[in-house]
Structure formats: C-alpha cells, structure tokens
Amino acid sequence: MSSRTPSSSPSTSPSASPSYAAVLRTRHAPGTFAAALLGRLSYGMVPLSLLLAVKDTTGSYSAAGAVMALFGAASVLLSPVRAALVDRYGPRRSLPLMAGAYAAMLAVLAQATWQPGAPGVRLGALALAAGVCTPPLGPVMRTVWSGLVPDRALLRRAYSLDAVAEELLLVSGPLLVGLLIEYARPAAGLAIGAGLVLAGSLALAHSPAVRDIGGRPHGPASAPGGLAADGSGGRAQLLRRTAGLRHAVLVTGGVGLCLGGLDLLVVAFAEQRHQGSAVAWVLAALSAGSAVGGLVNGAVAWRVPSRVRLGAFAGALGLALFAAGFSPNVPVLMVMIALAGLFVAPVLTTAYLLADECVAPGSRTQAGAWVNTALNAGISAGTAGAGLLAGRLPLAVCFTVAALPALLGAAVAARRAGTGGPAKPRRPKEQA
C-alpha cells in the first residue's frame, strides 16, 4: 500500500505535535472515519436485534441461541478470509460486494422474522449466509489509518481513537435497539443495520483515502513479504512466518477469553447480592474505563516496543480481574472492573499496531483481521467456559480462572524479553 498523505500537510508530518486533533486534521480522515463508524454501528445493533427477532418469531431461546452461534461463527472464523480478499482485490472492488450481500441477507432475515412462525432451520441458514459476508470494516479502516498517518506516534493516536470509538459503538448499539423495540419489532433493527452497513461500506469504499489500498491484479506472483498473492496458503503463511503477529494474536485471544467470561461473572456476582439491576452499571464502568485508557494510551509518547507494552497491558488487565474476584460488594466490584477496563483499549490498540509493524503493506488488512478474529473467538470461548464454571466454583476462583489467560500472555512476553527475544518485530522484506 503506497503512502497517500501529502508531505506538505503539517498535521501529519513527524515534526508536528501529535494529538487527536492532528489525526482528525489529516486529509480525508474525517469523512473516511465517519463512513467506517456509520457501517460499524451496524455491528453494535445486529447481534441483539437478531437474537430478539429470532426469539420473537420462534418463541424459543434455544433456536435463538443456535442461530446466533451460526452467525457468530461464520462472521468471526472467516474474517481473515474476507480480509485476504480485500488485500487481494482492494476495498473498492470487494467491500461493496460483501456489504451488498450482507445487507441483503439481513433484509431477508428482517422480513422472515417480522411475523411469528418462521422455521428455525431457514433462519439459521440465512444467519450463516449473513455471517459469511460480513464486511471487515474495522480491519479496513485500520489499514486506511496506516496509510493516511505515516508517523508512528500519530498512528498510535489514530488507532487509539479508532478503538475508543468502536467501544462506544458497541455500547450504544444495544442501547439503540432497546429504544427501538419500544416502538417496533426487533426485526426493524435488522433492517436498520442493513442500511447502516451498506451506506457506511459504500462511502468507505469510495473515499479518496482508499484509492491505493490492496488490489494485486497481476496473478499469483509473490506478494510483499513472500506470501502468495492469490491467497492460496497466504493466510496461513502470514500467521506462521510472522512472530510478532503470532504474539499479538496469542495475547489478544487471551484477553478475549478474559472479557468473554467477565459479563457472566458480573451477572452472577450481582445476583448473589440481589442487585441484578447493577449489572448494566458495572459493564458500563468497563466501557468507560476502556475509553479513558484508550485515550491516555494514545496520548503518551511510549519509548518501549509494542511487544513489551502489549504484555504489560495484558498483565495489568489480568491482575485487575483477579483482584475483582475478592470485591466485598458491587460498588467495589465496579471500581475494580473500571480499573481493568483502563487496559482493554490499550491492549487492542497495541496489538493492532504490532500486527501492522510486522507485515508488508499488502497484508495489513489480513493481519488486523487475525487479531480481531482472535479477540472475538476468545470472547466466545470465554463466555462458554464461564458458563461451565459459574455455580460450580466460588466466584473468586472463577474470576481467577478468567484472569489467567491475560496473565499467561504477559508471562510469555516477559519470558521472551528475559531470554533476549527480539524487542521489535521484523518486517518482512518487500519484493520489487
């Protein structure tokens, strides 16, 4: 991916004072970022809308859970494949097709769930098809940032801003669905989500900022970094050959395991104390902490490598979750969860930065998608694991188990640093 930021722009030069305002002053950044956020708001609305719509039409929680499992599995597990298509053909060719197919499946799902009595098998097939087509707007936007902002300090701020905005979207999406179902059927959320993702994806794909991203139309010659340009085996090679990317995926997957189990453990903690209504406030504290931590992380001029920071943030997150298990009451739990939240956005931002540093420009979308996939897969597995443990073990033990993946990731990072492992990831050589 070639650099497209004009050297004459003072907001993006290395000598400029790096700030969030400088990020948003970058040429083409505000419109492109707004388009990506518009489409990504759909990802905050669709899961809850789909769950409620399927429950509404089938009257079965088990059917709703099965449909959501199919949708989530296809969306998460195939994310690197879709990202590879973006790297191969470019966002302008691939995003409109993916978004169009995804929006069409959501619209059909909305129609199918509008009236009661829709067969669960049909809904599962439609949800599976929608998950297969989910456009990778997050990885694409992070690839756009890496081209718009060549200065690494400013890029860290761009990634932090992106992570905080995404966190807020994932919180506000369900709130919008909650307001919507007061006046309409849950299926309306699917229809609105279809419109949001289509509009945002088309606007992003046609932004001037994505003009030179991706697209290798000259056959299966080697791509930058020695990967097959046709994608055959390239996705596996990308993860296998890049130690820094493997490290980012491993730590992010562990953090996903922690976060996946946390929601259920918070519910169990509050219900034990007959304060179920406090669950929303505790989880809101997590999001608030993440937003604050993300903004602070982006504003600090770090001098340690991304790999070291990633392990430190993951370790701090794990320690906070471990301590949260010993909270005597809900207010203390809220404080500890907010403290843990301070490290969520920094972990994700640093993981994306490390992935970006480790690969050639033509594979950046894939690299970001691997990190995103690890996070979401970890969340799914963590939720299932917490469901098995809660009620069988004391909550303090459950919180300790939930904290272990992040602590193990930090321990691996510390061990690599102690044995003289590379402080900085090695960027693959680009071929002429």
N, C-alpha and C positions, 0 to 999 in steps of 0.2 A: 504494500500500500504506500503510495507516494505521499510526501508531505504536501498539504494544500494550504497551509497557513502562511499568508504573506509575511515576508521577513520585515516588512515595514510597519507591521502592526505593533504598537507599543504594548498592547495588553498581553501579547503572547511571547515577547522577547524574554530571554533568560534574565536580562537585567532589570526587568520590570518588577515592581513589588508584587509578589504572588499573593492573591487574595481571591475570595469567591466572586467579588465584583469583576476582577480581571478575567476570571473564567467566563462569566456571562457577557463580557465585552468582546470576547473573541468573535471574529467574523463568522457568521452563520450559526453560532452556537445557540442563541436564544430560541430561534424558530425550530431548529432541529431537535433540541432538547424538549421543547414543548410538544412537538409531534410525537416523540417517543413516549413521553409521560401520558399523553392522551390515550395512546394504544395500550400502555401498561396498566392504566386504570382498569381496563377490562379484566386483567388478571386478579385484581382485588375483588371484583364483583362476581365473576363467573362461577368460581367454586361453590360459594354459598348459594347462589341462585340455582345452580344445577342440583345441589343437594336438596334444597327445599322444593324445587319444581318436581323432581322425581318422587320425593315423598308425597307431594300433593296429589300427583296423578295416580300413583300405585298404592298409596296408603301403607307402604312397607318401608321400614327403616333398613331392613336387610337389602332390599332392592336398591335403595338409595346409596347404601354403602358400597355395594358391588359396582354400581355404575360409576361412582366416584373413584373407586380403585382402578377401573379400566381407564378412565380419563386421565387420572394422575400418572399411572404407569406409562402410558403412551407419551404423555407430554414430557415427563422427566427423562425417561430412558432414551428417547430418540432425540433429545435436544442436541447432542454432539453431531448427529447425522444431519439434522437440519442446518446447524451452523456450518458444517462442511460444505453443504450446498451453497450457502451464502458466500463462503470463501471461494468456492469454485466458479460460481456464475455471477456473483455480485448482488448487492441488495436490490438494485433497480430491476433486475430480472426475477429474482427469487422471492423477495418479500411480498410483492403484490399477488403472486400465485398462492403462496402459503396463506396469507391473510384472507384472500378471497375464499379459498376452500374452508378455512377455519370459520369465517363468518357465516358461510353458507350452512355448515353443519350446526352451528349454534342457532341459526334461524330455524332450521328444520327441527331441532330439539325444542325450541320455544313453541313452535306450532304443535309438536307432538305432545307436549306436556301441558298445553293450555286447558285441555279438557281431561277429566278423570278417565281412567281405564286404559291408558297406553300400556302395551306389553313391555315388561322389563327387558326382554331379550332385544327388542328393537331399540330401546333407549340405550342399552349397553353398547350395541353396535354403532349407533350414532355418536355416543360419547367417545368411544375408541377412535373413530374416524376423526373427530374433532381434535383429540389429543395428539394424533399423528401429525396433524397440520399446524400445530401451534407455532406461530412465527417467533423466532428468538430475538425479540425486540431489545431485551437487556444486553445480551452479548453484542448485538449490532451497535447499539448506542455507545458501549464502552470502546468498541473498535473505532467508532467515529471520534470519540474523545481523544484517543491516542494519536489520531491524525491531525485533529484540529489544534492540539496543545502539545507541541514538541518538547517544551521544558518539563522535566520530570517532577519538579516541585509543584508546578501549576497543574500537572496531570493528576497528582495525588489529590489536590483540592477538587479537581473535576470529578474524580472517582468518588470522593467523599460526598460531594454534593449529590451525585447520582444515587449513592447508596441511601442517603438520608431521605431523598425524595421518594425512592422506591419503598422504603419503610413506611412512609406516611401514606402512600397509595394503598399499600396492603392493609393498613389500618382503616383508612377512610372508605375503601371499597365495601367491606361488610356493613359499615355504618349506613352507607347509601342504600344498600339492599334492605337493611332493616327499615329505613324510611319508606322505601318503595313499596314493600309488601303491605304497608298500612293502607295503600290506595289501589294496588293492582296485584295480580297473581305473580308468584315468583318467576314464572316463565318470562315475564316482562324484563326481568334482569338479564336473562339470556339474550333477548333481542337487543337491549341497550348495549350489552357487552359486545355483541356482533358489530354494531355500528361503530362503537369506540375503537375497536381493534382495526377495523377496516380503514376508518378515517385516519387514525394515527399511523398505520403502516404505510398507506399511500403517501401521506405527507412526508414521512421519514424517507421513503424510498426515492422521492423526487426532490429532496433537499439538495442544494448545491454541495453540501458537505460530504455527501456520499458518492460523489461522481466517480472517484478513482478507487473506491474500496472494492476489493475482491475482483472476481472475474478473470479466469485464465482460459481463454478460448482456443488455445493453440494445441490442444491434445494432451495426452498423458505424459508429457515430459516432466522432468523433476521440477517440483515446486521449491520455493525457498525453504531452506532448512533440510533439503534432501528428502522431502516427502513426495509421494506420488501425487501429481496434480489432479488425477482423475478420481482421487478419493479412495481408490482400492487399496485398503490396508493403511492408508494415510492416517486415519483417525487413531488406530491402534499404535502406529509408529509414533505419532505425536506424543502420546502419553508415555510410551515405553522409552523413548530416546531422550526425554527432557526431564532431568532430575528435579529441577526447580518446579516444574508443573506438577510432577507427581507429589512433591511435598505440599504444594498448595491444595491439591485435590484431597490428599490424606487428611490434612488439618481441617479443611472446610467440611469434609464429610463427618469428622468427629464432632465439630461444632454443631452440625446439623442434628446429629444424634442427641446432643445435649438439649437443643432447643425443641426437638420433637417431643421429648419426654416431659419437658417443663410444663407445657399447658395442662396436661392431665394431672401432673403432680400438684400444681397450684389449685386445681379444682378439688382434688382430694384433701389438700391442706385446709382449704376454706370450709369444705363441707364437714370435716371433723370438728370444726369450731362453730358450726351452724351459722356461717357467714358466707353463704354461697353468692350473695349479691356483690361481694367484694372481689370476685374473680376478675371482672372486667377492669377494675381499677388496678389490680396487681399487674395484669398483662399490659395495660396502658403505661404503667411505670416502666416496664421493659422497653416498650417502644420509645418512650420519652428519653430514657437513658441512652438508647441506641442512637437517637437523633443527636443528642448532646455530644456523645462520644465521637460520632462521625464527624461533626463539625470541628471539634477540638483536634482530632487526629489530622484532619486536612490542613489545619492552620499551623501545626507545629512543623518546624524545619528539622526533620529527623536526620540524624547522621549515621544511624546504624542501618545495615542492609535490610531489605524487605523480608528475607527469610528469618532473620533474628526477631524482627518486630512481630512477625506472624506468630511465632512460637510464644513470645512473651504475652501477646494479647490473648491467645488461646488459653495459656496457663492462668492468667488473671481471671478470665471468664469462668474457668473450671473451679478455681478457689472460691469465687463468689457464690457459685451454685452449691458447692459443698457446704459453705457456711450458712446458706439459706435454709438448709435442711434442719438446722438447730434453732430456727427462729421460734420464740415462745408464743408469738401471736401474729395476726395478719399485718398490722402496721409495720412490725419489724421485718416480716417477710417482704413487704412492699419495698422497703428501703434496700434490702439485700438484692432483690430482683432488679431494682433500678440500677444498683451498682454493677450487677452482672451485665445489664444492658449497655453500660458505657463501653463495653468491649466488643459488642456484636458487630456494629458497623465498621469499626477499625479492623476486625478480623477479615470481614468480607472485602473491604477496600484493599487491604494489603494483599490478600490472596489474588485478587484480580490484577493488581499491579505486578505481583511476582509472575503470574502467568503471562502477562503482556511482555515482561522483560525477557522471558525465556524462549520465545518463539519468534520466527521471522514474521514480517508484516502480513504475508499471505495466509497465516494460520491463526491470527489473533482471535477471530470470532470463534473458531473451534476451541481454542484454549480457554477463553472465557466461559464457553458453554460447558466444558468439562468441570470447571469449578462450580458453576450453577447447578449442574446435574448432581455433583457430589453433595452439595448442600441440601437439595430437595430430597434426594434419596435418603440421606441421613435423617432428615426430619420425619420422613415416612416410617423408616425403621425404628427411630426413637419413640415415636408415638405407639407403635405396636409393642415395643419392648416395655414401655412404661405401663401399658395396659396389663401386661402379664405380671408385672411386679407389684403394682399398687393393690393393696388389700391383702397381699401375702407377706409383705415385709414392712417393718416400721418405715414411716415416711423419711426419717433421717437417713436410713440405709438407701432408700430409693433415690433420694437426692444425691447421695454419694456415688451411686452407680451411674446416675445421669451425668455427673461431673467428670467421670473417669475418661471418656473419650477425648475431651479437651485437654485434660491433664497429661494423657499419654502423648498427644500430639506435641505438647510443649516439651515433654521429656525427650522425644525423638529429636526435636530441634536443638535442645541443649546438648544432647549427646553428639550430634553432628558437629556442633560448634566446638565442643571439647576435644574431639578427635581430629580437629584440623580440617573439617569438611569445608567445602567452598563457601565463602561468605556471600559471594554474589553468583547468581545463576549464569551459566554460559549461554550466550545467544548463538543459535546455530548459524553457520556461515551461509550467506546468501549466494546463490549461483548467478552468474551473469546471464 
